[in-house]
Amino acid sequence: MNLSGWTLQDEDGRTYIFDDYRLRGRATVRIHTGIGRDTRTDLYQDRRHYVWDSHSDTATLRNDRGRFIDEVSSGHHHSRR
């Protein structure tokens, strides 16, 4: 699956944009807030501060056309679909 241009966004609007990334079938990828070297299984946002709220937050995944794909929440939250 070509994820180029897809976005992962938190409730505060901080957005990670997938750049030229292909996810293989049955594979997973972890998105890290910090600084690091991208691999097939780990991608880094290269931010110096945490993105995800430790009390509650929602991660929303959208495709390259902005269409809602999925979301996951932790703690007390409000859906923003």
Secondary structure as UniProt FT lines:
FT   TURN            4..5
FT   STRAND          7..9
FT   TURN            11..12
FT   STRAND          15..17
FT   TURN            25..26
FT   STRAND          30..32
FT   STRAND          42..44
FT   STRAND          57..62
FT   TURN            64..65
FT   STRAND          68..74
//
